[in-house]
Amino acid sequence: MTPGVSLGYTQQQWGGVATVLVQPSPGLRAEGQFHPLTLGWVRPYARLGATAFFVEEDAQGATTFFGGVSGRAALGVDVQFTSRLFAFADVAYEHFLTSGDRYQPRSVLFSLGVGLFP
């Protein structure tokens, strides 16, 4: 389980999301987002992007600035509760492009969260 803080922007159907993954080896995720339709207060979405991790230790204990990098695809849904509050859930597939002991080449991830509109 890894907490993250995201900032996103959507204009009509298209948008983008940047996420900082808060952990001992911090990560940064950037994704493009597409909402194919709106069903009242429910908006399904698809995302494509990448994740990178920084300041990692390798198997010998040496610290490297740049760690694992992955390509990412996700499907999810936003649910609007009020004019300012929403929740989201998605499932994602990540394929790590870098090899190493810390990362499996392929991962399936589940995300849950809440958000506030300004």
Beta strands, then each sheet from edge to edge (+ up, - down):
strand 1: 4-11
strand 2: 14-21
strand 3: 27-34
strand 4: 42-57
strand 5: 63-80
strand 6: 85-96
strand 7: 106-116
sheet 1: 1+ 2- 3+ 4- 5+ 6- 7+
end
